[in-house]
Amino acid sequence: MKYPHDQIGINGREVQVQTILDGTTEGRDEFEKQTFSFIRAWLTGQATFELQTSGSTGTPKKIIIHRDQMIASARLTQEAVGLRENFTALLCISPGYIGGKMMLVRALVLGLKLVAVTPAANVFEKLPSSLPIDFAALVPYQLYQVVRSKEAGWLNTMKTVIIGGAALDTATISMLDVYACRCYATYGMTETISHVALQPLNGPDKSQEFTLLHGITATQDDRGCLVIEAAYLPEKIVTNDLVSQPTANRFRWLGRWDNIINSGGVKIVPEEIERKIQGVMDQATRSKFMLCSTPDPILGEKIILLLEGSELDSTTIDRLKHELPKILSRYELPKEIMVLDKFSYGPTGKLKREGTVRNIDKSVQNFTLKT
């Protein structure tokens, strides 16, 4: 396969594609090495690629993805967000994962001009302001940093940004309203060859729901979890994602089936409670938070509000004790507030709930909520 551009930009320099193919250009860091390696493999016609799943559909495992599947996925993204040949695409996430690999595939298949920057919290600090960028993929932590920086103006010059890898906080989403760039949350996983649905986060189509890409169909199993089908996928993908599905091509993500808390016989989806209390938490503390549970001899599982940080002052705790009962039922209300020094995160910045809960005995503070 021939790439229509002679060179790519990477970390501030221009690199000839031919030197990548013949191996005379070496990567200066792991990101560059992985980027060059994938470009070389793709342009020399490699047919299959081995990837590690994250566990979205069960136990993490290695799977083989075929070239034609990746091309089909790239075409669906092109149709959904209007990508055109000669648009400039920014790669600033790891090509070691499906999100980064698919940014490279989109560039190579669709004829996009590729600019690559080693991932950082605010990658736009590394780019000259005169460089036009049309399309980029970010993880939530990167978007969080960008909208709060002096480089936020990039979001008025770009056409499209897709955000995936973890959930976005509501405060960051609300900050996107003032920018011209169309921003989309993505839904997908390694098994679906990147995203199969997009959620508009700003603009006239802003929505709380994901819309399936053309040709993707989705149903729910008897747990209420999403089941995905597509012509380019060899089989149905049964996820552990609980959803509501108002129409055949739209759904709203509720939470993870494997995160459900059974407290006193009532099943609680922690992600739904987190969305309910997000506003109160934003006003009360800058700490990140999550709902989890610990064993309880009476309730079976006791709901815990877990906050990240070294300590919280009594004013914050008192405010939470006062405000949370106003918006949560007695079944939803956490029985305790605990504080951990640091939550557990994956390589893309995604919160690892199970790993975080394992450290719950290391909590530095513990406060009881009366219900």
C-alpha positions as CSV (number, residue, x, y, z in Angstrom):
1,M,0.0,0.0,0.0
2,K,1.3,3.5,-0.9
3,Y,0.9,6.4,1.4
4,P,0.3,9.6,-0.6
5,H,2.6,11.8,1.5
6,D,6.4,11.6,1.4
7,Q,7.0,12.5,5.0
8,I,5.4,12.7,8.5
9,G,6.0,15.2,11.3
10,I,7.2,13.7,14.6
11,N,8.3,15.6,17.7
12,G,9.1,18.8,15.7
13,R,11.0,17.3,12.8
14,E,10.1,15.9,9.4
15,V,10.9,12.3,8.6
16,Q,10.8,10.8,5.2
17,V,8.5,7.8,4.9
18,Q,11.0,6.0,2.8
19,T,13.6,6.1,5.6
20,I,11.0,4.6,7.9
21,L,10.5,1.8,5.4
22,D,14.2,1.0,4.9
23,G,15.0,1.4,8.6
24,T,17.5,4.2,8.2
25,T,15.5,6.4,10.6
26,E,15.5,5.2,14.2
27,G,13.0,6.3,16.9
28,R,14.3,8.5,19.6
29,D,11.9,7.2,22.3
30,E,9.6,4.3,22.7
31,F,6.7,6.3,21.2
32,E,8.7,7.0,18.0
33,K,9.9,3.4,17.8
34,Q,6.3,2.0,18.0
35,T,5.1,4.6,15.5
36,F,7.7,3.8,12.9
37,S,7.3,0.0,13.5
38,F,3.6,0.2,12.8
39,I,4.0,2.4,9.8
40,R,6.6,0.0,8.4
41,A,4.4,-3.0,9.0
42,W,1.3,-1.4,7.5
43,L,3.0,-0.1,4.4
44,T,4.7,-3.4,3.7
45,G,1.4,-5.2,3.7
46,Q,1.3,-7.0,7.1
47,A,-2.0,-8.8,7.2
48,T,-2.6,-9.3,10.9
49,F,-1.8,-7.6,14.2
50,E,-1.8,-9.0,17.7
51,L,-3.3,-6.9,20.5
52,Q,-4.0,-7.2,24.2
53,T,-7.6,-6.6,25.3
54,S,-8.4,-4.6,28.4
55,G,-11.0,-6.9,29.8
56,S,-14.1,-5.0,28.7
57,T,-15.7,-8.2,27.6
58,G,-14.2,-10.5,30.2
59,T,-10.7,-11.7,31.1
60,P,-7.9,-9.7,29.3
61,K,-6.5,-11.8,26.4
62,K,-4.5,-11.5,23.2
63,I,-6.5,-11.3,20.0
64,I,-5.6,-11.2,16.3
65,I,-7.0,-8.3,14.3
66,H,-6.9,-8.4,10.5
67,R,-5.9,-5.5,8.3
68,D,-9.3,-5.5,6.5
69,Q,-11.1,-5.0,9.8
70,M,-8.9,-2.0,10.6
71,I,-9.6,-0.5,7.2
72,A,-13.3,-1.0,7.6
73,S,-13.2,0.7,11.0
74,A,-11.2,3.7,9.6
75,R,-13.8,4.1,6.8
76,L,-16.6,4.2,9.3
77,T,-14.9,7.0,11.3
78,Q,-14.3,8.9,8.0
79,E,-18.0,8.8,7.2
80,A,-19.1,9.7,10.8
81,V,-16.9,12.8,11.3
82,G,-16.2,13.9,7.7
83,L,-12.5,13.1,7.4
84,R,-11.0,14.1,4.0
85,E,-7.7,13.4,2.3
86,N,-5.0,15.9,3.2
87,F,-6.6,16.7,6.6
88,T,-3.8,16.8,9.2
89,A,-4.2,14.2,11.9
90,L,-2.4,14.4,15.3
91,L,-1.2,11.2,16.9
92,C,-0.5,12.0,20.6
93,I,-1.6,8.7,22.3
94,S,0.3,5.5,22.4
95,P,0.4,3.4,19.2
96,G,0.8,0.4,21.5
97,Y,-2.9,0.3,22.0
98,I,-5.9,0.1,19.6
99,G,-6.6,3.9,19.8
100,G,-3.2,4.9,18.7
101,K,-2.9,2.2,16.1
102,M,-6.2,3.2,14.5
103,M,-5.1,6.9,14.3
104,L,-2.2,5.6,12.2
105,V,-4.4,3.5,10.1
106,R,-6.8,6.4,9.5
107,A,-3.9,8.5,8.3
108,L,-2.4,5.8,6.1
109,V,-5.6,4.6,4.6
110,L,-7.4,7.9,4.2
111,G,-4.4,9.9,3.1
112,L,-4.3,12.2,6.1
113,K,-1.1,14.2,6.8
114,L,0.4,12.7,10.0
115,V,1.8,14.8,12.8
116,A,3.0,12.7,15.9
117,V,3.9,14.0,19.3
118,T,5.1,11.8,22.3
119,P,2.1,11.6,24.7
120,A,2.0,14.2,27.4
121,A,-0.6,15.9,29.6
122,N,-0.8,18.9,27.3
123,V,0.6,17.9,23.9
124,F,-0.3,21.3,22.4
125,E,2.5,22.9,24.3
126,K,4.9,21.1,22.0
127,L,3.2,22.2,18.7
128,P,3.9,25.5,16.9
129,S,0.8,27.7,16.9
130,S,1.1,28.0,13.1
131,L,0.7,24.2,12.5
132,P,-2.8,23.3,11.3
133,I,-4.4,20.3,13.0
134,D,-7.8,19.1,11.7
135,F,-8.3,15.9,13.6
136,A,-6.9,14.4,16.9
137,A,-7.6,11.7,19.4
138,L,-7.1,12.4,23.1
139,V,-7.6,10.6,26.3
140,P,-9.7,12.4,29.0
141,Y,-6.7,13.4,31.1
142,Q,-5.2,15.2,28.1
143,L,-8.5,17.0,27.3
144,Y,-8.8,18.0,31.0
145,Q,-5.4,19.6,30.9
146,V,-5.9,21.3,27.6
147,V,-9.2,23.1,28.3
148,R,-7.6,24.5,31.5
149,S,-4.5,25.8,29.8
150,K,-3.5,28.7,27.6
151,E,-3.4,26.2,24.7
152,A,-7.2,25.8,24.8
153,G,-7.5,28.0,21.8
154,W,-6.4,25.0,19.7
155,L,-10.0,23.8,20.1
156,N,-11.2,26.7,18.0
157,T,-8.8,25.9,15.1
158,M,-9.3,22.1,14.9
159,K,-12.3,20.4,13.2
160,T,-12.7,17.2,15.2
161,V,-11.4,15.7,18.4
162,I,-12.4,12.2,19.6
163,I,-11.9,11.3,23.3
164,G,-11.7,7.7,24.5
165,G,-10.1,5.4,27.0
166,A,-12.0,6.5,30.1
167,A,-15.1,8.5,31.2
168,L,-14.9,12.3,31.0
169,D,-15.9,14.5,34.0
170,T,-18.9,16.7,33.7
171,A,-17.0,19.9,34.4
172,T,-14.7,19.3,31.5
173,I,-17.6,18.5,29.2
174,S,-19.3,21.8,30.1
175,M,-16.2,23.7,29.3
176,L,-16.3,22.5,25.7
177,D,-19.5,24.5,24.8
178,V,-17.5,27.6,23.9
179,Y,-15.3,26.0,21.4
180,A,-15.9,25.5,17.6
181,C,-14.1,22.1,17.4
182,R,-16.6,19.2,17.4
183,C,-15.7,17.0,20.3
184,Y,-17.0,13.4,20.6
185,A,-16.7,10.8,23.4
186,T,-16.1,7.4,21.8
187,Y,-17.4,4.0,22.8
188,G,-15.4,1.0,21.7
189,M,-12.7,-1.4,22.7
190,T,-9.9,-3.5,21.2
191,E,-12.4,-6.2,20.3
192,T,-14.5,-3.8,18.2
193,I,-11.4,-2.4,16.5
194,S,-11.7,1.1,18.1
195,H,-15.0,2.9,18.5
196,V,-18.3,1.8,17.2
197,A,-20.4,4.8,18.6
198,L,-19.9,8.5,19.2
199,Q,-21.4,10.9,21.7
200,P,-21.4,14.6,20.7
201,L,-20.1,16.6,23.7
202,N,-20.7,20.1,22.2
203,G,-22.4,21.9,19.3
204,P,-26.0,21.6,18.2
205,D,-26.0,17.8,18.4
206,K,-24.8,17.7,22.0
207,S,-26.2,14.6,23.6
208,Q,-26.1,12.3,26.7
209,E,-26.3,9.3,24.3
210,F,-24.0,7.5,22.0
211,T,-25.0,7.0,18.3
212,L,-23.9,3.9,16.6
213,L,-21.8,4.3,13.5
214,H,-23.3,3.3,10.2
215,G,-23.6,-0.5,9.8
216,I,-23.2,-1.2,13.5
217,T,-26.1,-2.9,15.3
218,A,-26.5,-3.3,19.0
219,T,-28.9,-5.1,21.3
220,Q,-29.0,-6.0,25.0
221,D,-28.5,-9.3,26.7
222,D,-30.6,-10.6,29.6
223,R,-28.4,-8.6,32.0
224,G,-29.0,-5.3,30.1
225,C,-25.5,-5.3,28.7
226,L,-24.6,-4.2,25.2
227,V,-24.2,-6.7,22.5
228,I,-22.5,-5.4,19.3
229,E,-22.6,-6.7,15.8
230,A,-20.8,-5.4,12.6
231,A,-20.1,-6.9,9.2
232,Y,-16.3,-6.6,9.8
233,L,-16.4,-8.4,13.1
234,P,-16.3,-12.2,13.0
235,E,-18.8,-12.6,15.9
236,K,-21.0,-10.8,18.3
237,I,-19.2,-8.8,20.9
238,V,-20.9,-9.3,24.3
239,T,-19.8,-6.6,26.7
240,N,-20.2,-6.0,30.4
241,D,-21.5,-2.5,29.8
242,L,-25.0,-1.8,31.2
243,V,-26.9,0.5,28.9
244,S,-30.4,2.0,28.3
245,Q,-31.3,1.9,24.6
246,P,-34.1,4.3,23.6
247,T,-33.8,3.6,19.9
248,A,-32.1,1.0,17.8
249,N,-29.1,3.2,16.9
250,R,-28.7,5.1,20.2
251,F,-27.8,4.1,23.8
252,R,-26.8,5.6,27.0
253,W,-24.0,4.1,29.0
254,L,-25.0,3.4,32.6
255,G,-22.1,1.5,34.1
256,R,-20.3,-1.8,34.4
257,W,-22.2,-4.9,35.2
258,D,-19.2,-6.2,37.2
259,N,-19.2,-3.1,39.3
260,I,-22.8,-3.5,40.6
261,I,-23.1,-3.3,44.4
262,N,-25.8,-5.4,46.1
263,S,-26.6,-3.6,49.3
264,G,-29.4,-4.9,51.4
265,G,-30.9,-6.7,48.4
266,V,-30.9,-3.5,46.3
267,K,-28.6,-3.5,43.2
268,I,-26.7,-0.2,42.9
269,V,-24.8,0.9,39.7
270,P,-22.0,3.0,41.2
271,E,-21.4,5.0,38.0
272,E,-25.0,6.2,38.0
273,I,-24.6,7.4,41.6
274,E,-21.4,9.1,40.7
275,R,-23.2,11.1,38.0
276,K,-25.9,12.1,40.4
277,I,-23.4,13.6,42.9
278,Q,-20.9,15.0,40.5
279,G,-22.2,18.6,40.9
280,V,-22.1,18.4,44.7
281,M,-18.6,16.9,44.6
282,D,-17.3,19.6,42.2
283,Q,-18.5,22.2,44.7
284,A,-17.2,20.5,47.8
285,T,-13.8,19.2,46.8
286,R,-11.3,19.0,44.0
287,S,-10.6,15.4,44.9
288,K,-11.3,12.6,42.4
289,F,-13.9,10.2,43.8
290,M,-15.6,6.8,43.2
291,L,-18.3,4.7,44.7
292,C,-17.3,1.2,45.8
293,S,-18.3,-1.3,48.6
294,T,-16.9,-3.3,51.4
295,P,-18.4,-6.5,53.0
296,D,-21.0,-5.9,55.6
297,P,-22.5,-8.5,58.0
298,I,-26.0,-7.0,57.7
299,L,-26.2,-5.4,54.2
300,G,-24.0,-7.9,52.4
301,E,-22.2,-5.0,50.8
302,K,-21.8,-1.5,52.3
303,I,-21.5,1.5,49.9
304,I,-18.4,3.6,50.4
305,L,-17.6,7.0,48.9
306,L,-13.9,6.9,48.2
307,L,-11.9,10.1,47.6
308,E,-8.4,10.5,46.4
309,G,-6.0,12.7,48.4
310,S,-3.9,12.8,51.5
311,E,-6.5,14.4,53.7
312,L,-9.8,16.3,53.8
313,D,-10.8,19.1,56.1
314,S,-13.8,18.8,58.4
315,T,-15.6,21.6,56.4
316,T,-15.6,19.4,53.3
317,I,-16.8,16.4,55.1
318,D,-19.6,18.3,56.9
319,R,-20.7,19.7,53.5
320,L,-20.9,16.2,52.0
321,K,-22.8,14.9,55.0
322,H,-25.3,17.7,54.6
323,E,-25.7,17.7,50.8
324,L,-25.5,14.0,49.8
325,P,-28.7,12.9,51.6
326,K,-30.6,15.6,49.7
327,I,-30.0,13.9,46.3
328,L,-29.6,10.2,47.2
329,S,-32.1,7.7,48.5
330,R,-31.2,5.9,51.8
331,Y,-30.3,2.8,49.6
332,E,-27.9,4.9,47.5
333,L,-26.3,7.0,50.2
334,P,-22.7,5.9,51.1
335,K,-22.4,4.6,54.7
336,E,-18.8,5.9,55.0
337,I,-16.4,8.3,53.3
338,M,-12.9,7.1,53.0
339,V,-9.8,8.8,51.7
340,L,-7.0,7.1,49.8
341,D,-3.7,8.8,49.0
342,K,-3.8,7.6,45.4
343,F,-6.2,5.7,43.1
344,S,-5.1,3.0,40.7
345,Y,-5.0,3.9,37.0
346,G,-4.3,2.1,33.7
347,P,-1.8,3.3,31.1
348,T,-4.5,5.4,29.3
349,G,-5.5,7.1,32.6
350,K,-8.6,4.9,33.0
351,L,-9.6,4.4,36.7
352,K,-8.9,0.8,37.8
353,R,-11.7,0.3,40.3
354,E,-10.7,-3.2,41.4
355,G,-7.1,-2.2,42.0
356,T,-8.2,0.9,43.9
357,V,-10.5,-1.1,46.1
358,R,-7.7,-3.5,47.0
359,N,-5.9,-0.6,48.6
360,I,-8.9,0.4,50.7
361,D,-7.3,-0.8,53.9
362,K,-4.6,1.8,53.3
363,S,-7.2,4.6,53.7
364,V,-5.8,7.5,55.8
365,Q,-9.2,8.8,56.9
366,N,-12.6,7.3,57.6
367,F,-15.9,9.2,58.2
368,T,-19.3,7.7,59.0
369,L,-22.4,9.0,57.4
370,K,-25.6,8.6,59.4
371,T,-28.6,7.3,57.3
